[in-house]
Amino acid sequence: MIQVEVQAGVCGFVSVMTAESGDMQHVRITFRTDCPNLKPLEGADPILIDAYSDAFGPVGDTQSYRILRPHVRHAACPVPMAMVKAVEAAAGLALPRDVRVTITRES
């Protein structure tokens, strides 16, 4: 089982995804979130993703992105990318490693 926590940034919302795969291809994702836009995914049936189509699909046009697109209201929201990372790690297509984006203002 893989757990991914996303602290989305200035909005302050935290989302936690749990990803599990029994066959290293089909991944079940469950969701907990503070984000009111993503709340409909919380407590719903698990999201089922084909890991190969997500890991090797075009950026922004994977199952994860298509499922989240109606709920995400900000183009820079990191939750869709994090879901793809969770799917990859749960299926063994990528090592479970943290991703970090650091934003600084240069004067």
Secondary structure, DSSP 4 states (H G I P E B T S, - for coil): -EEEEEE-STT--EEEEEEEESSSSEEEEEEEES-TTTGGGTTSSPEEEEHHHHHHSPTT-SHHHHHHTTT---TT-SHHHHHHHHHHHHTTSS-------------
